[in-house]
Amino acid sequence: CLIITDAFIFQNSIAGKRALIRQHGKLKWVFPYQIRETDETLAHEYADAEVLEKRRNQLPRPLSYYASPDRTVRRDSVMNDWQEILGINYAPIFADAYRMVDEAFSYDIQMSRRVLKQLWKTAYEICESHLPQIHELAGEIFQRLIVDRKYVKSNYTMPESAALLSALVCPDIKCDNLRDLPKVADFACGTGSLLNGVYKQIQRLYEQKTGNNSRRIHRAMMEQKLGGIDIYPHATHLTFMTMASAHADIPIGETRVLTAQCGQTADGTYATGSLELLDETVLFDIFEIEAEQVGGFDITPTKLNPSFPNDEMDIVIINPPFARSADQGRKTAFQSYHRSVEEKKRLQAEMAKKPTRVYDGNAGLGSAFIDVADRKLKVGGKLGYILPLKMLTGGSWKKIRQMLATEYHDVIVITLSGNDTAFSHDTSIGECMVAATKGVGENTGRARFVCLTERPDSLLAAQTLAGHIRGMKTTRRLEDTPHGGDDIFIGDTHVGVVLDAPIAEQEWVVSRVSSISILQTAYHLSQGILELPPLDRIPIPMTTIGEIGKVGYDNKTLIGKDIGIFDMQPYRTLQQDGYDALWKVAAAVQRSMVAKPDYKAKIRVSKERDALKILKRNSRTHFHINLGFAANSIIASWTEKPSIGVCSMPNVNLAEPKQEAAWTLWSNSTLGLLCYWMNASKQQPGRGRHGIGRVPFISTLDVRQLSDAQLKAAEDIFADLKEVRMLPYNECAHDAWRHILDARLLAEVLGITDKETHIAMQELREKLCAEPSIAGTKLKKNFCNLEKERKKFNLGGSKEADAKALQRERRTLETQGIYYPKL
């Protein structure tokens, strides 16, 4: 239905745009663009009246032709229109539509007639509404109809996002002649929104720079300069239609839009779509994977690899699918509604043979497409892509970050700081937009990080914003005193901030931030300095978690279906067989620093030796790697006895048991939250996630440098506070117990007692709670009610006892002269 509707819409675009000429003594219908100086005089000056009258209302007709009350939308009329068009051009648009209408009527003529009329009516209403970008509607509909969409994790790029990224990767063009026009490719083109976005930018720049109409370059761009690949024929259909509609009356020959094979081919081999471009050479031509080349006159077979040589493209722009290759209960690479498990595994095995540089199966196919893009891009070319936000922090994306940090310059990273986190349609996964120039330059190793308050709401806003980002001089850096970044204004409206930052492995942290100053504070804290302007800098011993302890094992190693060491059983009694384990996350009953084991881990048969390795890292201290800021109150949980940390709460085995109290206090304090939040992936509102491989690199207090007196003070504080129930982190600004924890940690362990610093800590808490990535989408009326939770889960204690304990803690701070904010 979508393709038939598209055909109606495109028919309306080219209706009436033909001329009747006399050539070699015969009448011939052509599009005006086909008339050359060598053609004879227009035939209407000589053709007899009878011929012209006979052809006056014939093909191709506008959709309004069918709107007359005395006409019906008949199959023969529609197919005659489309047959006439197919005789000239536009096979990708009309060939499938023609076949579908022809075959549909063989089943049920009456029903097909009603459906055809409804589709015509829909197309007619769209055309009458004068929508400037009809294909955008088609693109949004199309992505909902892809049966494999939930598997391939592919989403339609919103037009405003496409316009923003297109203007970033194509700020200017050379247009002295057709050869100077840039070559552009999208190797997962989908509905063509990104490819068409760049093409529109090129058209705009060409007309501005030359004063000529972009019609002059349309055919050359379509046939030689714009390349797109997808595994869905309907996607390449829409890509062609989208770009061809810029000048619908200009016929197009063979293009560089290809439909690539994915799955088992006719000769029994397995093809991986456009990822076949990762193969550098093919020994014998007979083994070369074929693709379908989309052209105006026909769809013809061609060889995939020679169609896109390495180091050729001036611009590669892409929003690739990002399904993972690892199977942990998630949708995996090459999984499909119609594909067998065996075929999926064969394709994954085929992918594993590809020579790659930055691809990582745990990152997913998105990283493989970046590998392809880098190979096809020439030095000096522009790379632009949209990927999940985890690309900035995830350990499996490390190779891509290293490539950008060492082999590219003019790197720009854009994220959205509000609750709307994506640049694609219909996804809740946060995304980042990256633009970079290939080759080493003056600013290689650094990037401009742009945090927008919201996604641009129009094409003009997106283009204007891109110009501001490209043109503005960035003066503020991550390493500067915490005073924030450079503000971006469109007119009088503040739309975001920019910060210049290094892009070494651990410093891609500027994402989804509203207040840049607290990120700068977090950065300085990771360097061992507590800096809260306008106060003096205070040194604090800092290191990383991996330096002070050994992190536990991932879920797959512990309880994986095939290679796991343990079977998990709910905790029933102390005498139950197995080892204590902390597995399930239950925020309402885990609001204090002490946690109770909830499962027993029983060693599987013949896994005893492997279990010994796991148990060597068993500990009482655990670290939460999938924190809901609006739900969870604790980052580091402590158990009375060593317990195996499973799933979201792996072990952190410290060198000395006497260091556990200090580390647990720090991790659950506001400063511990700051370190956690800075490095976390913020893909979803109100949630921060760390892969277990990233935990060793998270900044933390260096408990090894604390004196025995400091460690003893930490043990005393922990003994006093370990049972108190704290509010979730998004409410830490008005959490009395979190204030007590912060105040006592700073004063009694770190020796920071001045009133100004403690006042500044409250300001820091308020800023953190205001961050959209921490605040999430929870309404105030849904904030945590500790008393209701106490009654619901029968947690013991009473509101009165808590109040008395809190009053005692406040009096203790007062006697020590420590500032405590009034709430």
TAPE-V632791 format. One record per backbone hydrogen bond with DSSP energy under -0.5 kcal/mol. CO is the residue of the C=O (numbers start at 1). NH is the residue of the N-H. If there is no record, write none. Layout:
co=CO nh=NH
co=CO nh=NH
This chain:
co=1 nh=5
co=2 nh=6
co=3 nh=7
co=4 nh=8
co=5 nh=9
co=6 nh=10
co=7 nh=11
co=8 nh=12
co=9 nh=13
co=10 nh=14
co=11 nh=15
co=14 nh=17
co=16 nh=18
co=17 nh=32
co=19 nh=21
co=19 nh=30
co=20 nh=43
co=20 nh=44
co=21 nh=23
co=21 nh=28
co=23 nh=26
co=26 nh=23
co=28 nh=21
co=30 nh=19
co=31 nh=34
co=32 nh=35
co=34 nh=36
co=36 nh=39
co=41 nh=22
co=42 nh=45
co=43 nh=46
co=43 nh=47
co=48 nh=51
co=48 nh=52
co=49 nh=53
co=50 nh=54
co=51 nh=55
co=52 nh=56
co=55 nh=58
co=60 nh=16
co=62 nh=65
co=63 nh=66
co=64 nh=67
co=65 nh=68
co=68 nh=71
co=72 nh=74
co=74 nh=78
co=75 nh=79
co=76 nh=80
co=77 nh=81
co=78 nh=82
co=79 nh=83
co=80 nh=84
co=81 nh=85
co=82 nh=86
co=83 nh=87
co=85 nh=88
co=85 nh=89
co=90 nh=93
co=90 nh=94
co=91 nh=95
co=93 nh=97
co=94 nh=98
co=95 nh=99
co=96 nh=100
co=97 nh=101
co=98 nh=102
co=99 nh=103
co=100 nh=104
co=101 nh=105
co=103 nh=106
co=104 nh=107
co=104 nh=108
co=108 nh=112
co=109 nh=113
co=110 nh=114
co=111 nh=115
co=112 nh=116
co=113 nh=117
co=114 nh=118
co=115 nh=119
co=116 nh=120
co=117 nh=121
co=118 nh=122
co=119 nh=123
co=120 nh=124
co=121 nh=125
co=122 nh=126
co=123 nh=127
co=124 nh=128
co=125 nh=129
co=126 nh=131
co=127 nh=130
co=131 nh=134
co=133 nh=136
co=133 nh=137
co=134 nh=137
co=134 nh=138
co=135 nh=139
co=136 nh=140
co=137 nh=141
co=138 nh=142
co=139 nh=143
co=140 nh=144
co=141 nh=144
co=141 nh=145
co=142 nh=145
co=142 nh=146
co=145 nh=147
co=146 nh=149
co=148 nh=151
co=148 nh=152
co=149 nh=153
co=149 nh=154
co=152 nh=322
co=152 nh=323
co=153 nh=322
co=156 nh=425
co=158 nh=162
co=159 nh=163
co=160 nh=164
co=161 nh=165
co=162 nh=166
co=163 nh=167
co=164 nh=168
co=165 nh=169
co=166 nh=170
co=177 nh=180
co=177 nh=181
co=178 nh=181
co=180 nh=174
co=183 nh=314
co=183 nh=315
co=184 nh=227
co=185 nh=317
co=186 nh=189
co=186 nh=229
co=189 nh=192
co=192 nh=196
co=193 nh=197
co=194 nh=198
co=195 nh=199
co=196 nh=200
co=197 nh=201
co=198 nh=202
co=199 nh=203
co=200 nh=204
co=201 nh=205
co=202 nh=206
co=203 nh=207
co=204 nh=208
co=205 nh=209
co=206 nh=210
co=207 nh=211
co=213 nh=216
co=214 nh=217
co=214 nh=218
co=215 nh=218
co=215 nh=219
co=217 nh=221
co=218 nh=222
co=219 nh=223
co=220 nh=224
co=220 nh=225
co=221 nh=225
co=221 nh=226
co=222 nh=256
co=225 nh=184
co=225 nh=227
co=226 nh=256
co=227 nh=186
co=228 nh=258
co=229 nh=189
co=230 nh=260
co=231 nh=233
co=232 nh=235
co=232 nh=236
co=233 nh=237
co=234 nh=238
co=235 nh=239
co=236 nh=240
co=237 nh=241
co=238 nh=242
co=239 nh=243
co=240 nh=244
co=241 nh=245
co=243 nh=246
co=244 nh=247
co=245 nh=248
co=247 nh=250
co=249 nh=251
co=253 nh=296
co=256 nh=228
co=256 nh=258
co=257 nh=294
co=258 nh=230
co=258 nh=260
co=259 nh=292
co=261 nh=273
co=263 nh=271
co=265 nh=268
co=269 nh=265
co=271 nh=263
co=272 nh=275
co=273 nh=276
co=274 nh=277
co=275 nh=278
co=276 nh=279
co=278 nh=280
co=284 nh=287
co=285 nh=288
co=289 nh=304
co=290 nh=261
co=291 nh=293
co=291 nh=302
co=292 nh=259
co=292 nh=294
co=293 nh=295
co=293 nh=300
co=294 nh=255
co=294 nh=257
co=295 nh=92
co=296 nh=91
co=298 nh=295
co=298 nh=300
co=300 nh=293
co=302 nh=291
co=303 nh=307
co=304 nh=307
co=304 nh=308
co=305 nh=308
co=309 nh=312
co=313 nh=378
co=314 nh=382
co=315 nh=185
co=316 nh=384
co=318 nh=386
co=323 nh=365
co=324 nh=333
co=326 nh=328
co=331 nh=324
co=332 nh=335
co=336 nh=339
co=340 nh=344
co=341 nh=345
co=342 nh=346
co=343 nh=347
co=344 nh=348
co=345 nh=349
co=346 nh=350
co=347 nh=351
co=348 nh=352
co=349 nh=353
co=350 nh=353
co=351 nh=354
co=354 nh=356
co=360 nh=363
co=360 nh=364
co=361 nh=325
co=361 nh=326
co=364 nh=367
co=364 nh=368
co=365 nh=369
co=366 nh=370
co=367 nh=371
co=368 nh=372
co=369 nh=373
co=370 nh=374
co=371 nh=375
co=372 nh=376
co=373 nh=377
co=375 nh=311
co=376 nh=312
co=376 nh=313
co=378 nh=381
co=381 nh=438
co=382 nh=316
co=383 nh=436
co=384 nh=318
co=385 nh=434
co=387 nh=432
co=388 nh=391
co=389 nh=392
co=390 nh=393
co=390 nh=394
co=394 nh=397
co=395 nh=398
co=397 nh=400
co=397 nh=401
co=398 nh=402
co=399 nh=403
co=400 nh=404
co=401 nh=405
co=402 nh=406
co=403 nh=407
co=404 nh=408
co=407 nh=439
co=409 nh=437
co=411 nh=448
co=412 nh=435
co=413 nh=450
co=414 nh=433
co=415 nh=417
co=415 nh=452
co=419 nh=421
co=421 nh=431
co=423 nh=158
co=430 nh=389
co=432 nh=387
co=433 nh=414
co=434 nh=385
co=435 nh=412
co=436 nh=383
co=437 nh=409
co=438 nh=380
co=441 nh=444
co=443 nh=446
co=445 nh=503
co=446 nh=411
co=447 nh=449
co=447 nh=501
co=448 nh=413
co=448 nh=450
co=449 nh=451
co=449 nh=499
co=450 nh=415
co=450 nh=452
co=451 nh=497
co=452 nh=417
co=452 nh=418
co=458 nh=462
co=459 nh=463
co=460 nh=464
co=461 nh=465
co=462 nh=466
co=463 nh=467
co=464 nh=468
co=465 nh=469
co=466 nh=470
co=467 nh=471
co=468 nh=472
co=472 nh=474
co=473 nh=475
co=476 nh=500
co=477 nh=480
co=481 nh=483
co=486 nh=498
co=487 nh=489
co=488 nh=495
co=488 nh=496
co=489 nh=491
co=490 nh=493
co=492 nh=494
co=493 nh=490
co=493 nh=495
co=495 nh=453
co=495 nh=454
co=496 nh=488
co=497 nh=451
co=498 nh=486
co=499 nh=449
co=500 nh=478
co=501 nh=447
co=504 nh=507
co=507 nh=509
co=509 nh=511
co=514 nh=516
co=515 nh=518
co=515 nh=519
co=516 nh=520
co=517 nh=521
co=518 nh=522
co=519 nh=523
co=520 nh=524
co=521 nh=525
co=522 nh=526
co=523 nh=527
co=524 nh=529
co=525 nh=528
co=528 nh=540
co=529 nh=531
co=530 nh=532
co=530 nh=538
co=532 nh=535
co=537 nh=539
co=538 nh=530
co=541 nh=702
co=543 nh=700
co=544 nh=547
co=544 nh=548
co=545 nh=548
co=545 nh=549
co=548 nh=655
co=549 nh=551
co=550 nh=653
co=554 nh=558
co=555 nh=559
co=556 nh=560
co=557 nh=565
co=558 nh=565
co=558 nh=566
co=560 nh=564
co=565 nh=604
co=567 nh=602
co=569 nh=600
co=573 nh=576
co=579 nh=601
co=580 nh=644
co=581 nh=583
co=581 nh=598
co=581 nh=599
co=582 nh=646
co=583 nh=648
co=584 nh=586
co=586 nh=589
co=586 nh=590
co=587 nh=590
co=591 nh=726
co=593 nh=638
co=598 nh=571
co=599 nh=581
co=600 nh=569
co=600 nh=602
co=601 nh=579
co=601 nh=603
co=602 nh=567
co=604 nh=607
co=607 nh=611
co=608 nh=612
co=609 nh=613
co=610 nh=614
co=611 nh=615
co=612 nh=616
co=614 nh=617
co=615 nh=618
co=619 nh=643
co=620 nh=639
co=621 nh=652
co=622 nh=637
co=623 nh=625
co=623 nh=650
co=625 nh=690
co=627 nh=629
co=627 nh=688
co=628 nh=631
co=628 nh=632
co=629 nh=730
co=632 nh=729
co=635 nh=624
co=635 nh=637
co=637 nh=622
co=638 nh=595
co=643 nh=619
co=644 nh=582
co=644 nh=646
co=646 nh=649
co=648 nh=625
co=650 nh=623
co=651 nh=552
co=652 nh=654
co=653 nh=550
co=656 nh=659
co=657 nh=660
co=659 nh=663
co=660 nh=664
co=661 nh=665
co=662 nh=666
co=663 nh=667
co=664 nh=668
co=665 nh=669
co=666 nh=669
co=666 nh=672
co=669 nh=673
co=670 nh=674
co=671 nh=675
co=672 nh=676
co=673 nh=677
co=674 nh=678
co=675 nh=679
co=676 nh=680
co=681 nh=689
co=683 nh=430
co=684 nh=687
co=686 nh=629
co=686 nh=630
co=688 nh=627
co=689 nh=681
co=691 nh=694
co=691 nh=695
co=694 nh=697
co=695 nh=698
co=696 nh=546
co=698 nh=545
co=700 nh=543
co=701 nh=703
co=702 nh=705
co=703 nh=706
co=707 nh=711
co=708 nh=712
co=709 nh=713
co=710 nh=714
co=711 nh=715
co=712 nh=716
co=713 nh=717
co=714 nh=718
co=715 nh=719
co=716 nh=720
co=717 nh=721
co=718 nh=722
co=721 nh=724
co=722 nh=594
co=724 nh=726
co=728 nh=731
co=729 nh=732
co=731 nh=734
co=732 nh=735
co=734 nh=736
co=735 nh=739
co=736 nh=740
co=737 nh=741
co=738 nh=742
co=739 nh=743
co=740 nh=744
co=741 nh=745
co=742 nh=746
co=743 nh=747
co=744 nh=748
co=744 nh=749
co=745 nh=749
co=745 nh=750
co=746 nh=752
co=751 nh=753
co=754 nh=758
co=755 nh=759
co=756 nh=760
co=757 nh=761
co=758 nh=762
co=759 nh=763
co=760 nh=764
co=761 nh=765
co=762 nh=766
co=763 nh=767
co=764 nh=768
co=765 nh=769
co=766 nh=770
co=767 nh=771
co=768 nh=771
co=771 nh=774
co=771 nh=775
co=772 nh=686
co=772 nh=776
co=775 nh=778
co=779 nh=782
co=780 nh=783
co=784 nh=786
co=785 nh=789
co=786 nh=790
co=787 nh=791
co=788 nh=792
co=789 nh=793
co=790 nh=795
co=798 nh=802
co=799 nh=803
co=800 nh=804
co=801 nh=805
co=802 nh=806
co=803 nh=807
co=804 nh=808
co=805 nh=809
co=806 nh=810
co=807 nh=811
co=808 nh=812
co=809 nh=813
co=810 nh=814
co=811 nh=815
co=812 nh=816
co=813 nh=817
co=813 nh=818
co=814 nh=817
